[in-house]
């Protein structure tokens, strides 16, 4: 496909997303199935164009003066890629499946459009209704953080210390020019290509042998800050596909008891193969039956040294990677997540032994899902209290302290927006 044809395809996909309010991955998949002539390189480039357009949807529409898929793509070429108006015009020729030529109005907008007077939600590319919550969380750093949240995310991997060392993995992956992550001691950062996409890590021999997993540095830190170690009884209550379960197993060096489960059994599907590949020891408990299915953890009540709650959330801290999610988020969705978080925290607290620790994690920047959730649990249970943890010095300097935990963020820590809080069940009183 020509560069212009790829632009036309990206506009088509953006239109599908806007009209049907569907996830970007679904729209891209359907486009690929309907256009089988497109090679893997074409599909990768189209996907990058679409993701960049979604990252900068509000600001691109602002400088172009209209919120159409074409305007969003044109504006994002300038804002996200830094292309000059003349360069963009050379791509919009109307020839060989390229989009129609730029109009005089579009050229003028590219030359003069500015974000100088744009409101925060436009300059920061987020829904207007969510700005007050983000401002409470980010304060004076609001706009720099939102701009960082609209940039492309780095590609990080966590070296599986059950199989390899970070230096050994780095040497084996020397052809990828991976460098150690700044904060996570087992992480490597792989440079992205000029098209904004990373290499196909899942075909690397070291990946197939379980040497590493793809995992954002913030997620790696969240698992490490849990304090999991050998000999503990640990429950990963919202394990999903198992990313943090694998990290916990490595921290425990496969010594102790690690139990993984999830309220949605479908999310557990990938975990078995991932555990096998990583050589990680964990007991997976899959809920069976319908809505009233039995609790699979009843026998563990009051026994866990550590419960990790990687709670279902809005994912606002991952909008660099999932930019379509921010435009599909609604206030009702936030309310639903808050209710789910309350329920899972209550369940986690019952698992703790006296003196046991609960580590609450979200990939959200919204205080309703973070400090408010922790405060709610301590208000409901007088035997669960906030706990402290000594952070590594470099991490302590970078994270944002909140009332009950710590907040990572793209601008401040260079990671996704993970929140971590620690609570403890009080020892039995005499």
Secondary structure, 3 states (H helix, E strand, C coil): CCHHHHHHHHHHHHHHHHHHCCCHHHHHHHHHHHCCCCCHHHHHHHHHHHHHHHHCHHHHHHHHCCCCHHHHHHHHHHHCCCCCHHHHHHHCCCCCCCCCCCCHHHHHHHHHCCCCCCCHHHHCCCCHHHHHHHHHHHHHHHHHHHHHHCCCCCEEEEECCCCCCHHHHHHHCHHHCCEECCCCCCEEEECCCCCCCCCCHHHCHHHHCCCEEECCHHHHHHHHCCCCCCCEEEEECCCCCCHHHHHHHHHHCCCEEEEEEECCHHHHCCHHHHHHHHCCCCEEEECCCCCCCCCCCHHHCCCEEEEEEECCCCCHHHCCCCHHHHHHCCHHHHHHHHHHHHHHHHHHHHHEEEEEEEEEEECCCCHHHCHHHHHHHHHHCCCEEECCCCCCHHHHHHCEECCCEEECCHHHHCCCCCEEEEEEECCCCC
